[in-house]
Amino acid sequence: SSDEQQQQQQQEQQSTTEGDGDDEPPGSSSAVRKELVRIVVAPRYFLCVLFLSVTQLRLFFYLGSVNQQLLSLTDGGADQERADDFTNVFGILLLLGFFVAPLSGLMMDRWPHEYAFYTTAAALVLFGVVGLIPVLGLQVLGFFFFVLTRGFLYSCMSAYLAIHFPFRHFGKLFGLAWLVGGMFSFLQYALFVNVDEHSA
């Protein structure tokens, strides 16, 4: 009928103008670029990249200063041999960290993906809490939370980008997030300088 044809034409017109307020089809290169820009400046993506950047900086800084931090917890802050022993334990746990990534994937397959994000956040918080307790033996527990955080972080971030944003932009969003995170990690050198100045 003529009414059905009019409704169909109206729906087609709405589908071509939906989202941009332009006369461009959604699949055009200009519309795709505009959609990508909207995603990049959206709070959800910004917070995702911010979380990745800060967490990655925290992990990288710890990797670079773990021996110095452990040394400060030894008797008198001068037992280098004991600090080295704990550093070796940390290194062994890092090597065993490849078991964590499959665990993250298994969790996201069997339960809602939010559980993996909650696990990452909880492990990161517990890692920070243990680091605030000046007990050398307790830092082994902190090593475990470090490995758990690092293993879950990258798999969870990848899954988050794939789930919450259009998959046709996954490569660009993934690359941009890691680019910003990598540039943000350069701040670790300023942190090292600051620590050296205060420990001198």
Phi, psi and omega in degrees: 000164181293326179296318180294322179294321178295318179297320179295318178296320178296320178295320179294321178295321179294321182292331180279339182252000185292134171097314187261334188077012179254177176265014183271142175296149181302330183276356181291156183298324179294318179293323179294319178296318179295322178296319179297318179297318178299322180291316184296324182269001180287144180304323182298316180288320179301314180293325177298312180293322179297316179299315178299314185295312182293317180295316180296320177298317179300316181291316181295319179296320180295319178302320183281343186235009186299317182296320179294320178293319179293322178299322180293343180264355178282171180299115180074001180067028184227004182272081184295324181297318179292320178298322179293324178299316179291327176295322177295321176299318178299318179297320178296317179296326177296320179295327179279357183294345181292347175284341186285320183301314176298328178296320177297315179296320178297320179295318181289334178283325187266333182232168175305141187298342179299331181297323178293322178292319178297322178296318178298312181296318180295317179297321179294317178296314180295324175300316178293321180295315179298322179296337179278347181268117185280057177237118187298313183298330181289343183292340175298323175295322175297324177300318180298315180293327177298310181297319179296315179299312183295320181293322182280329187303306188289321178291322180292320180295319178297316180295321180299315180295322182288329185275318191264355180228156179304131187293338180294343178258006187302312182301316181292315181294320178296311180296318180295319180299317181286330175296311179296317179298320178294318178294322179296330182291343177298341178295344180298330180292323175294323178294319178298317179298317180297319179294318180297321180294323181278340179267349181287000000 
